[in-house]
């Protein structure tokens, strides 16, 4: 672990900053996969709400 000693002799620990990069735009295949995942998530949550209201 890296640390810095200041003028008073105290140890200062700082987080290691990750390298910054520009994200790539998703390909059409990835976009379709994200849309499918979103649709499945909405269907799953809707089913949970339906079951919850049906039971109560």
C-alpha positions in Angstrom: 0.0 0.0 0.0 1.3 3.4 -0.9 1.2 6.3 1.6 2.6 9.8 2.0 4.1 11.3 5.1 3.2 14.9 5.6 5.3 17.7 7.3 4.1 16.7 10.7 5.0 13.1 10.3 1.5 11.8 9.9 0.7 9.1 7.4 -1.8 10.0 4.7 -3.4 7.1 2.7 -4.9 8.1 -0.6 -7.0 5.9 -2.9 -5.3 4.8 -6.1 -7.1 6.5 -9.0 -7.9 4.3 -12.0 -7.0 5.4 -15.5 -9.7 7.3 -17.3 -10.8 6.1 -20.7 -13.6 6.9 -23.1 -16.3 4.2 -23.3 -17.1 2.8 -26.7 -20.6 3.1 -28.1 -22.4 -0.3 -28.0 -22.6 -2.3 -31.2 -26.0 -3.1 -32.7 -25.8 -6.6 -31.3 -25.1 -5.3 -27.8 -27.9 -2.8 -28.1 -30.4 -5.6 -29.0 -29.1 -7.6 -26.0 -29.6 -4.6 -23.7 -33.1 -4.1 -25.0 -33.9 -7.8 -24.4 -32.5 -7.7 -20.9 -34.6 -4.6 -20.1 -37.7 -6.3 -21.5 -37.1 -9.4 -19.4 -36.5 -7.3 -16.3 -39.7 -5.4 -16.8 -41.6 -8.7 -17.3 -40.0 -10.2 -14.2 -40.9 -7.2 -12.0 -44.4 -7.1 -13.4 -44.9 -10.8 -12.7 -43.7 -10.2 -9.1 -46.1 -7.4 -8.6 -49.0 -9.5 -10.1 -48.2 -12.4 -7.8 -47.9 -10.1 -4.8 -51.3 -8.5 -5.4 -52.9 -11.9 -6.3 -51.7 -13.4 -3.0 -52.7 -10.5 -0.8 
